Amino acid sequence: MLRLDDTDSDNNDDSTVLGAWMDDLRKLLSPWIPANQTEPWNEGPLISSTIAGKHRDLARLLMDHGAAYYCFASAGELEAYRQQLAAEGKPERPGRLWRDRSNDEVQRRRQNGDPY
């Protein structure tokens, strides 16, 4: 299966980029494509942005069951967290700044419409 992650909207603002990727992949992989196969992959391409709604639904389900949490950290706060980990010689990992926040604080931020 070929999966293309196009969910970074800051870096994927040109719809022609996807077509160019596909053309380049076909050319690159053409020597290995069986004669009876029209594409170099058996399934796909699966384009991440087309299933973003499913990802959101699953994330909400996980959060509703306490298996994930809302994070309201800003980009600056996350960058400071990464720098702190680097300074401490720790490996970079997802930000855990909101993991242990109270449910009341999370609900207040959600009601305010704060981005997460």
C-alpha positions in Angstrom: 0.0 0.0 0.0 1.1 3.5 -0.7 0.2 6.1 1.9 0.9 9.8 1.4 0.7 12.0 4.4 -0.6 15.3 3.2 -2.0 16.6 6.5 0.7 19.3 7.1 -1.3 22.1 5.5 1.5 24.6 5.9 3.6 22.5 3.5 1.0 21.1 1.2 -0.7 24.1 -0.3 -0.4 23.1 -3.9 -2.7 20.3 -5.1 -0.4 19.7 -8.1 2.3 18.4 -5.7 0.4 15.1 -5.2 0.1 14.6 -8.9 3.8 15.2 -9.3 4.7 12.7 -6.5 2.5 10.1 -8.2 4.1 10.6 -11.6 7.6 10.5 -10.1 6.8 7.3 -8.2 5.4 5.6 -11.3 8.6 6.5 -13.3 10.9 5.4 -10.4 9.1 2.1 -9.8 8.2 1.2 -13.4 11.1 -1.3 -13.9 9.6 -3.4 -11.1 5.9 -3.2 -12.0 4.6 -6.5 -13.3 3.1 -6.3 -16.8 -0.4 -7.0 -15.6 -0.3 -4.4 -12.9 -1.1 -0.8 -13.8 0.2 0.8 -10.6 3.4 0.1 -8.6 1.3 -0.5 -5.5 -1.5 -3.0 -4.8 -3.7 -0.6 -2.9 -4.0 3.2 -2.6 -2.7 5.6 -2.7 -4.3 6.3 0.7 -4.2 10.1 1.1 -4.3 11.0 4.8 -6.4 14.1 4.5 -9.2 12.1 3.0 -9.7 10.2 6.2 -9.1 13.1 8.7 -12.6 12.8 9.9 -12.1 9.2 10.9 -8.9 10.2 12.8 -10.8 12.9 14.7 -13.6 10.5 15.6 -11.1 7.9 16.9 -9.2 10.6 18.9 -12.4 11.7 20.5 -13.3 8.2 21.4 -9.9 7.7 23.0 -10.2 10.9 24.9 -13.7 10.1 26.1 -12.4 6.9 27.6 -9.3 8.4 29.2 -6.9 6.7 26.8 -5.7 10.1 25.4 -5.9 13.7 26.5 -6.5 17.2 25.1 -3.4 19.3 24.7 -3.8 23.1 24.6 0.0 23.9 24.5 1.0 26.5 22.0 3.7 26.0 19.4 6.0 28.1 21.5 5.4 26.0 24.6 6.0 22.8 22.7 9.2 24.2 21.3 10.4 25.2 24.8 9.5 21.7 26.0 11.6 20.1 23.2 14.5 22.4 24.0 14.3 21.5 27.7 14.4 17.8 26.8 17.5 18.4 24.6 19.2 20.4 27.3 18.6 17.5 29.7 19.9 15.0 27.2 16.5 13.3 27.0 15.1 11.9 23.7 12.4 14.0 22.0 8.9 12.7 22.6 5.4 14.0 22.2 4.6 16.9 24.5 3.2 15.8 27.8 2.4 19.3 29.1 -1.3 18.6 29.4 -1.3 14.9 30.4 -2.0 15.5 34.1 -4.2 18.6 33.9 -7.5 18.5 35.7 -10.7 17.6 33.9 -12.2 21.0 35.0 -9.3 22.9 33.4 -9.6 20.9 30.2 -13.4 21.4 30.0 -13.1 25.2 30.7 -10.6 25.5 27.8 -12.8 23.4 25.5 -15.8 25.6 26.4 -13.8 28.7 25.6 -13.1 27.2 22.2 -9.4 27.2 22.7 -7.5 25.3 20.0 -6.0 22.0 21.0 
